[in-house]
């Protein structure tokens, strides 16, 4: 109450003169920027060559046609003047317009009888004769959103995410019979699993950030998504603690947070699999599916670790499994039908922040459980074992 009274007193003391002092530097700064843009700082120089940057974000192959979805990532408008396929100049159409404004998208349509399984190189020349290339490693009809392909990607998500996570949850009755030291070991293993998943997700986000158009700042998206998610989940966790909920309720909430973090990671896995199928890399897609199935059974173990001493309802366990595995389905849909580099980076960044925040919560739970009887070597063994477990299963995927 005292702090609230002080804040109210301070807010009432704000005067128009104070507000003007806050706004005035911003107004002056805007004037300085406008002056610089108008005069160029006194330097009357022009660039020796046009600055253009055209990103080919997606290639869509249909029988008898090739569509390239491009984005203007440069500082000025870009006009496409010529298209070359495998060293042959080819007629084309562009929609919605030939000149592409900054950060806008356009679709380049080519009536071209491509051959399945062949490789093609498409080069776009701007009106300033600058080339931008797109490589089609294996020509393959791009999956379209039909009821059949929709159901196929749903099945892939079920195989990769939902089924393995639920199989891991089936260990719950057996693990409840373990002693206290084993419980701490399992929490350590869970932390190790999540640390490995977090690092893997972060590395994938940074890798995909390279494909994001430079004005969208892929690295910035990684930072915003990860940091914002971490502090948001931390704020939610602290509110639950301050609300006076029982320890069992807090452990159940932690299990849901683990399921959420794992679910966001599985969303990234679904994106990778869907994108592999989208460009015709069937062997790679199948390889990823099998590898992720083997790896993800351990994620169910991580979800149930905090609640082994409690008796969560079957409905709670079922919902945890759906939260942890279900996002793989959504990821497969997005990656298979509408791959987008910026969106993928943001999803992976959110998953990174969620996973590391959950690791932080598990560390606090371990510290609380071992306050009276420290078990440093048990915790160490669990964390290392969890990381090694995913490293070994990762040998089947990488």
C-alpha positions as CSV (number, residue, x, y, z in Angstrom):
1,X,0.0,0.0,0.0
2,X,2.8,2.4,0.9
3,X,4.6,1.8,-2.5
4,X,1.3,2.3,-4.3
5,X,0.7,5.6,-2.5
6,X,4.2,6.8,-3.4
7,X,3.6,5.9,-7.1
8,X,0.3,7.8,-7.1
9,X,2.0,10.8,-5.6
10,X,4.8,10.8,-8.2
11,X,2.3,10.4,-11.0
12,X,0.3,13.4,-9.8
13,X,3.5,15.6,-9.6
14,X,4.1,15.4,-13.4
15,X,3.6,18.8,-15.0
16,X,3.3,19.9,-18.6
17,X,6.8,21.5,-18.4
18,X,8.2,18.1,-17.4
19,X,6.5,16.4,-20.3
20,X,7.8,19.0,-22.7
21,X,11.4,18.3,-21.4
22,X,10.8,14.6,-22.2
23,X,9.4,15.2,-25.7
24,X,11.8,18.1,-26.8
25,X,14.9,15.9,-27.3
26,X,12.9,13.6,-29.5
27,X,11.6,16.5,-31.6
28,X,15.1,17.8,-32.0
29,X,16.4,14.4,-33.0
30,X,13.7,14.1,-35.6
31,X,14.7,17.4,-37.1
32,X,18.4,16.4,-37.2
33,X,17.4,13.2,-39.1
34,X,15.3,15.1,-41.5
35,X,18.1,17.6,-42.1
36,X,20.6,14.8,-42.7
37,X,18.3,13.1,-45.2
38,X,17.8,16.3,-47.1
39,X,21.4,17.5,-47.3
40,X,23.3,14.2,-47.1
41,X,25.5,15.6,-44.4
42,X,27.1,17.9,-46.9
43,X,28.5,15.0,-49.0
44,X,27.2,15.1,-52.5
45,X,28.1,11.5,-53.5
46,X,26.2,9.0,-55.4
47,X,26.7,5.2,-55.2
48,X,28.9,3.9,-58.0
49,X,26.5,1.0,-58.6
50,X,22.9,0.3,-57.7
51,X,22.2,-1.4,-54.4
52,X,19.7,-4.2,-55.0
53,X,18.9,-7.4,-53.1
54,X,16.3,-9.8,-54.3
55,X,15.5,-12.9,-52.3
56,X,13.9,-16.0,-53.8
57,X,11.9,-17.2,-50.8
58,X,10.0,-20.1,-52.3
59,X,10.0,-22.2,-55.5
60,X,6.7,-23.8,-56.5
61,X,6.6,-26.4,-59.2
62,X,3.5,-27.5,-61.0
63,X,3.2,-29.6,-64.2
64,X,4.3,-27.3,-67.0
65,X,5.1,-24.3,-64.8
66,X,7.5,-22.8,-62.3
67,X,6.6,-20.1,-59.8
68,X,9.3,-18.1,-57.9
69,X,8.1,-16.1,-54.9
70,X,10.6,-13.3,-54.5
71,X,11.0,-10.4,-52.0
72,X,12.8,-7.1,-52.5
73,X,15.2,-6.9,-49.5
74,X,17.1,-3.9,-50.9
75,X,16.8,-0.2,-50.1
76,X,15.2,0.7,-53.4
77,X,12.6,-0.5,-55.9
78,X,13.6,-3.4,-58.1
79,X,12.4,-4.3,-61.6
80,X,13.0,-7.7,-63.1
81,X,14.0,-7.5,-66.7
82,X,15.0,-11.0,-67.8
83,X,14.8,-14.6,-66.6
84,X,17.3,-17.3,-67.6
85,X,16.7,-21.1,-67.0
86,X,19.8,-23.3,-67.5
87,X,21.4,-20.7,-69.8
88,X,18.3,-20.2,-71.9
89,X,16.4,-16.9,-71.8
90,X,12.7,-17.6,-71.0
91,X,9.5,-15.5,-71.2
92,X,7.9,-14.8,-67.8
93,X,5.1,-12.9,-66.1
94,X,5.2,-11.1,-62.8
95,X,2.4,-10.4,-60.4
96,X,1.2,-8.1,-58.9
97,X,3.6,-5.7,-60.8
98,X,7.0,-5.7,-62.6
99,X,8.5,-3.2,-60.2
100,X,8.8,-4.6,-56.7
101,X,8.8,-2.0,-53.8
102,X,11.1,-2.4,-50.9
103,X,10.2,-5.4,-48.6
104,X,7.3,-6.3,-51.0
105,X,6.7,-9.7,-52.5
106,X,6.0,-10.8,-56.1
107,X,5.5,-14.0,-58.0
108,X,7.5,-14.7,-61.2
109,X,5.6,-17.2,-63.3
110,X,7.3,-19.3,-66.0
111,X,5.5,-21.7,-68.4
112,X,8.2,-24.3,-68.5
113,X,8.0,-28.1,-69.1
114,X,10.4,-29.3,-66.5
115,X,11.3,-32.9,-66.0
116,X,10.9,-34.6,-62.7
117,X,14.2,-35.4,-61.0
118,X,16.2,-33.0,-63.1
119,X,18.2,-30.0,-61.6
120,X,17.5,-26.4,-62.8
121,X,19.2,-23.1,-62.2
122,X,17.0,-20.0,-62.6
123,X,18.7,-16.6,-62.8
124,X,16.7,-13.4,-62.4
125,X,18.2,-10.2,-64.0
126,X,17.1,-6.8,-62.7
127,X,16.8,-3.7,-64.9
128,X,20.3,-2.9,-63.8
129,X,21.6,-6.3,-65.0
130,X,22.3,-7.6,-61.5
131,X,21.8,-11.4,-61.3
132,X,20.0,-13.3,-58.5
133,X,19.8,-17.1,-58.7
134,X,17.6,-19.8,-57.4
135,X,18.7,-23.5,-57.5
136,X,16.2,-26.3,-58.0
137,X,18.2,-29.3,-57.0
138,X,15.5,-31.9,-57.8
139,X,12.4,-31.0,-59.8
140,X,9.4,-32.2,-57.9
141,X,5.7,-31.2,-57.9
142,X,5.3,-29.0,-54.9
143,X,2.7,-30.4,-52.4
144,X,-0.5,-28.4,-52.5
145,X,-3.0,-27.9,-49.7
146,X,-5.4,-30.8,-50.5
147,X,-7.3,-33.0,-48.1
148,X,-5.0,-35.9,-48.9
149,X,-1.7,-34.0,-48.4
150,X,-3.2,-32.3,-45.3
151,X,-3.9,-35.7,-43.8
152,X,-0.5,-37.0,-44.8
153,X,1.3,-34.1,-43.0
154,X,-1.0,-34.7,-40.0
155,X,0.1,-38.3,-39.8
156,X,3.8,-37.3,-40.0
157,X,3.2,-34.9,-37.1
158,X,1.5,-37.7,-35.2
159,X,4.4,-40.1,-35.9
160,X,7.1,-37.6,-35.0
161,X,5.5,-35.7,-32.0
162,X,2.4,-37.1,-30.5
163,X,3.0,-40.8,-30.5
164,X,6.6,-40.8,-29.1
165,X,5.7,-38.3,-26.4
166,X,2.7,-40.4,-25.2
167,X,4.8,-43.5,-25.2
168,X,7.2,-41.7,-22.9
169,X,4.3,-40.8,-20.6
170,X,3.5,-44.5,-20.2
171,X,6.6,-44.8,-18.0
172,X,4.8,-42.8,-15.3
173,X,3.5,-45.7,-13.2
174,X,6.9,-47.5,-13.2
175,X,8.9,-44.4,-12.4
176,X,6.6,-43.6,-9.4
177,X,8.1,-46.6,-7.6
178,X,11.6,-45.0,-7.5
179,X,13.2,-43.5,-4.5
180,X,14.0,-39.9,-3.7
181,X,17.5,-40.0,-5.2
182,X,16.2,-41.4,-8.4
183,X,13.6,-38.6,-8.6
184,X,16.4,-36.1,-8.4
185,X,18.3,-38.0,-11.0
186,X,15.3,-37.9,-13.3
187,X,15.0,-34.1,-12.8
188,X,18.6,-33.8,-13.7
189,X,18.1,-35.9,-16.8
190,X,15.2,-33.7,-17.8
191,X,17.3,-30.6,-17.4
192,X,20.0,-32.1,-19.5
193,X,17.5,-33.1,-22.2
194,X,16.1,-29.6,-22.3
195,X,19.6,-27.9,-22.4
196,X,20.5,-30.0,-25.4
197,X,17.1,-29.2,-27.1
198,X,17.6,-25.5,-26.3
199,X,21.1,-25.4,-27.8
200,X,19.9,-27.4,-30.9
201,X,16.9,-25.1,-31.4
202,X,19.1,-22.0,-31.0
203,X,21.6,-23.3,-33.5
204,X,18.8,-24.1,-36.0
205,X,17.3,-20.6,-35.5
206,X,20.7,-18.9,-36.2
207,X,21.2,-21.1,-39.2
208,X,17.8,-20.2,-40.7
209,X,18.3,-16.5,-39.8
210,X,20.8,-16.4,-42.7
211,X,18.0,-16.9,-45.2
212,X,15.9,-14.1,-43.8
213,X,16.0,-10.8,-45.8
214,X,18.5,-8.5,-44.3
215,X,15.9,-5.7,-43.5
216,X,14.0,-8.2,-41.3
217,X,17.1,-8.8,-39.2
218,X,17.0,-12.5,-38.6
219,X,19.4,-12.3,-35.7
220,X,17.2,-9.7,-34.1
221,X,14.1,-12.0,-34.5
222,X,16.1,-14.7,-32.7
223,X,16.9,-12.4,-29.8
224,X,13.4,-10.9,-29.5
225,X,11.7,-14.3,-29.6
226,X,14.0,-16.0,-27.1
227,X,14.3,-13.2,-24.6
228,X,10.6,-12.2,-24.7
229,X,9.5,-15.8,-24.2
230,X,11.9,-16.4,-21.4
231,X,10.8,-13.4,-19.3
232,X,7.1,-13.9,-20.1
233,X,7.2,-17.5,-18.8
234,X,9.3,-16.4,-15.8
235,X,6.7,-13.7,-15.0
236,X,3.9,-16.3,-15.2
237,X,5.8,-18.7,-13.0
238,X,6.5,-16.0,-10.4
239,X,2.8,-15.1,-10.3
240,X,1.8,-18.7,-9.7
241,X,4.2,-18.9,-6.8
242,X,3.0,-15.6,-5.3
243,X,-0.6,-16.7,-5.6
244,X,-0.1,-19.2,-2.8
245,X,-0.7,-22.3,-4.8
246,X,0.3,-25.7,-3.3
247,X,3.6,-27.3,-4.2
248,X,1.8,-30.0,-6.1
249,X,0.0,-27.4,-8.2
250,X,3.3,-25.6,-8.8
251,X,4.9,-28.9,-9.9
252,X,2.0,-29.6,-12.2
253,X,2.4,-26.1,-13.7
254,X,6.1,-26.8,-14.2
255,X,5.2,-30.1,-16.1
256,X,2.9,-28.1,-18.4
257,X,5.7,-25.6,-19.0
258,X,8.1,-28.4,-19.9
259,X,5.4,-29.8,-22.3
260,X,5.1,-26.3,-23.8
261,X,8.8,-25.9,-24.3
262,X,9.1,-29.3,-25.8
263,X,6.1,-28.6,-28.0
264,X,7.7,-25.5,-29.4
265,X,10.8,-27.5,-30.1
266,X,8.7,-30.1,-31.9
267,X,7.1,-27.3,-33.9
268,X,10.6,-26.7,-35.3
269,X,11.1,-30.3,-36.1
270,X,7.8,-30.4,-38.0
271,X,8.9,-27.3,-39.9
272,X,12.1,-29.1,-40.9
273,X,10.3,-32.2,-42.0
274,X,7.6,-30.4,-43.9
275,X,10.2,-28.2,-45.7
276,X,12.2,-31.3,-46.7
277,X,9.1,-32.9,-48.3
278,X,8.1,-29.6,-49.9
279,X,11.2,-29.5,-52.0
280,X,11.1,-33.1,-52.9
281,X,13.8,-34.4,-50.5
282,X,11.8,-37.5,-49.7
283,X,14.7,-39.6,-48.4
284,X,15.8,-36.8,-46.1
285,X,12.2,-36.3,-44.8
286,X,11.8,-40.0,-44.1
287,X,15.2,-40.1,-42.4
288,X,14.2,-37.1,-40.2
289,X,10.9,-38.8,-39.3
290,X,12.5,-42.0,-38.1
291,X,15.2,-40.2,-36.2
292,X,12.8,-37.8,-34.4
293,X,10.5,-40.7,-33.5
294,X,13.4,-42.4,-31.6
295,X,14.6,-39.1,-30.1
296,X,11.2,-37.8,-28.9
297,X,10.2,-40.8,-26.7
298,X,12.6,-39.3,-24.2
299,X,10.7,-36.1,-24.1
300,X,7.7,-37.8,-22.5
301,X,10.0,-38.7,-19.7
302,X,11.0,-35.1,-19.2
303,X,7.4,-33.9,-19.0
304,X,6.4,-36.3,-16.2
305,X,9.6,-35.9,-14.1
306,X,8.3,-33.0,-11.9
307,X,5.0,-34.8,-11.0
308,X,6.2,-38.3,-10.2
309,X,5.6,-37.8,-6.5
310,X,2.0,-36.5,-7.2
311,X,-1.1,-38.1,-8.7
312,X,-2.0,-36.0,-11.7
313,X,-5.2,-37.0,-13.5
314,X,-5.3,-39.0,-16.7
315,X,-6.8,-35.9,-18.3
316,X,-3.8,-33.8,-17.2
317,X,-1.3,-36.4,-18.6
318,X,-3.2,-36.6,-21.9
319,X,-3.2,-32.8,-22.2
320,X,0.5,-32.7,-21.5
321,X,1.2,-35.2,-24.2
322,X,-0.9,-33.2,-26.7
323,X,0.8,-29.9,-25.7
324,X,4.3,-31.6,-26.1
325,X,3.7,-33.5,-29.3
326,X,0.8,-31.7,-31.1
327,X,2.8,-28.7,-32.4
328,X,4.8,-31.1,-34.6
329,X,1.6,-31.4,-36.7
330,X,1.3,-27.6,-37.1
331,X,5.0,-27.4,-38.0
332,X,4.6,-30.1,-40.7
333,X,1.6,-28.1,-42.2
334,X,3.5,-24.8,-42.2
335,X,6.8,-26.3,-43.5
336,X,5.0,-28.4,-46.2
337,X,2.5,-25.9,-47.5
338,X,3.8,-22.4,-46.7
339,X,7.5,-22.3,-45.7
340,X,8.6,-18.9,-44.6
341,X,12.1,-18.2,-43.3
342,X,11.2,-15.3,-41.0
343,X,8.3,-17.2,-39.4
344,X,10.4,-20.3,-38.9
345,X,13.2,-18.2,-37.2
346,X,10.6,-16.6,-34.9
347,X,9.1,-20.0,-34.0
348,X,12.5,-21.5,-33.2
349,X,13.5,-18.5,-31.2
350,X,10.3,-18.7,-29.1
351,X,11.1,-22.4,-28.6
352,X,14.6,-21.6,-27.4
353,X,13.4,-19.1,-24.8
354,X,10.7,-21.4,-23.6
355,X,13.1,-24.4,-23.2
356,X,15.8,-22.4,-21.3
357,X,13.2,-20.8,-19.0
358,X,12.0,-24.3,-18.1
359,X,15.6,-25.4,-17.4
360,X,15.7,-22.5,-15.0
361,X,12.5,-23.6,-13.3
362,X,13.8,-27.2,-13.0
363,X,17.0,-25.9,-11.5
364,X,15.0,-24.1,-8.8
365,X,13.0,-27.2,-8.1
366,X,16.1,-29.3,-7.8
367,X,17.6,-26.8,-5.4
368,X,14.4,-26.9,-3.3
369,X,14.3,-30.7,-3.2
370,X,18.0,-31.1,-2.2
371,X,18.1,-28.2,0.3
372,X,18.3,-30.6,3.3
373,X,20.3,-33.3,1.6
374,X,22.5,-32.0,-1.3
375,X,23.1,-34.4,-4.1
376,X,25.5,-32.6,-6.4
377,X,26.9,-35.7,-8.1
378,X,23.4,-37.1,-8.7
379,X,22.4,-33.8,-10.3
380,X,25.6,-33.7,-12.4
381,X,25.1,-37.3,-13.5
382,X,21.5,-36.7,-14.5
383,X,22.3,-33.5,-16.5
384,X,25.2,-35.1,-18.4
385,X,23.2,-38.3,-19.0
386,X,20.3,-36.3,-20.4
387,X,22.5,-34.4,-22.8
388,X,24.4,-37.6,-23.9
389,X,21.1,-39.4,-24.5
390,X,19.9,-36.8,-27.0
391,X,23.4,-36.6,-28.5
392,X,23.4,-40.3,-29.2
393,X,19.9,-40.4,-30.6
394,X,20.9,-37.3,-32.7
395,X,23.4,-39.4,-34.5
396,X,20.4,-40.9,-36.3
397,X,19.3,-37.5,-37.6
398,X,22.3,-35.3,-38.3
